């Protein structure tokens, strides 16, 4: 690049121009001087006698006075002779004098013309030498490199292409200017190999505007406003290999637009408004390797014959960010692209993929189906790719579950991405069973509805090196007994993990790796150490691997068995004590019942009086022994009836009831020795009959006879 300052450039430019003009003027002036000298020399040599006579004039005058007489006589004698010959001499001298003057004029004209021609040649040589010096004609906004023949005028606020640059330039960069047309302005630079006119104001490309650039190899027209390509816009660019037309306003690619680009290797038409591709738009691109149609408005693919010219060369095809809703098979698919290695169909609206959509793509190694509307893993459509596919991306689709054997055909798969599937709830343990020998990278991040990872799924993948489960909904991590031996990156950050006993194995595994003295086995990477506990409440916000082992509340199997045995023994002891207490209470109750009856019978009427104000229910259940005692009291102690009668004078109605009741008891309760044993009966007494409660003793006084009666409920 140029290393001169602006002042040095201007000084150098003025000095070179001044030197050029001085050189030309000196050359022309020297030529004119030589011509004048030559003409003067001839004039002096033609009259030597005359010149000599002038120099010797005074001496000749003296001689002339002495010989005056002789000369006068001679003149008179020769007068007639001179007069006769005068006419002849004048004719002869005139004839000789005319040819001499004409030759001189012709000679001088030829010499002046030669001098002028030589001066023009010198000026041309000087001008060409100055043009070869790019420093003299490189605009101040540009940066020029004479050795590499490069000029960079990016961001120079140019409205037109500069025409005073070195015509031998090989690289010209005019990006980020305000150039609206390139018509005829590039004819000065026929040796260009790289031309960058991106980020300008071009609206179209006319016919043969680049016809002078026969050796151009890379052309960048991106970020303009080009809406149409003429049929011969690229005529003459037979050596072009890279064409960048992204971020324009193209709506279609006609048949003849790219017909001249037979050596094109890379074509970028992304971020346009292309709605259709003509059947023959790629007919001449037999060497094309990369085609980018990203971010257009394609609703369906061109028929399979349209891709046939690209069959032997195309390696990469980008159809992402379009409006494709389905992929058809057969002639409506991409089966003609037998050499294709990379296919990007992400960010479309795909909800159906024909089972034969990828037939013929036997060399496809990378397939991106992310950000579509697939509700299932298209296992049938992926079957033809089993022997070649290395990378599969199914992220941001609508799958709710992944069944067993979903990826069974992909026996060579090395990278699987299935992140941001917001509807994913479960992944079968055997979903990746057939990937155990090849899968190295597994990305299942940001699946918020996915709550549990089956440990068997990772145990089967022996070659795993990179696992990303971050940002999902995992609350726990079940123990993985057979950990992948080559795992280097395991990311669980951003999950609502509960730091309890179920996570102890992971804590222990990491600490074992960190304490290995030889360091031969790598520990988990940094994201693994960013696990933050979301529970229990006492550990919320704490880093998982900074916890003490006691914080994880872990119990071994022996501890659990011991606790269970102690708990069972405690239950047995408590039950035995309760049963013993019940048995002792019942024994005490049975012993207390006979002693109560005897003490009650001996107490007499005083006991009955003390309980006169306690009333029993109208109905009582009496034991036969008590009924017998009650009958004897009624028969053998009639004075009690009279005693009671005196205490109840004035109660006629009560007496009637008592008499009826006495008659009832005499009839029902009296037994003879021959009578059968009296069974327990339920006796209903009138509400006027009083019962007195003293522990287990009831006092009955029908008709005035008061007697303690032991009563036991049956």
Secondary structure, DSSP 8 states (H G I E B T S, - for coil): -----HHHHHHHHHHHHHHHHHHHHHHHHHHHHHHHHHHHHHHHHHTHHHHHHHHTHHHHHHHHHHTHHHHHHHHHHHHHHHHHHHHHHHHHHHHHHHHHHHHHHHHHHHHHHHHHHHHHHHHHHHHHHHHH-GGGT--TTSEEETTTTEEE-TTS--SS--SSS-TT-SEEE--SS-----TTTTTT-TT-SEEE--SS----B-TTTTTT-TT--EEE--SS----B-TTTTTT-TT--EEE--SS---EE-TTTTTT-TT--EEE--SS---EE-TTTTTT-TT--EEE--SS--SS---HHHHGGGTTT--EEE--SS---EE--GGGTTTT-TT--EEE--SS---EE-TTTTTT-TT--EEE--SS--SS--HHHHGGGTTT--EEE--S---SEE-TTTTTT-TT--EEE----TT--EE-TTTTGGGTTT--EEE--S-TT-----HHHHHT-TT--EEE-TTS--------SS--TT--EEE-TTS--B-SGGGHHHHHHHHHHHT-SS--S----GGGGG-B--BSGGGTT-BGGGS-GGGG----HHHHHHHHHHHHHHHHHHHHHHHHHHHHHHHHHHHHHHHHHHHHHHHTHHHHHHTTT----SEEEE-HHHHHHHHHHHHH-THHHHHHHHTTTT-HHHHHHHHHHHHHHHHHH---TTS-----EEEE--TTS-EEEETTEEEE-GGG--EEEE----
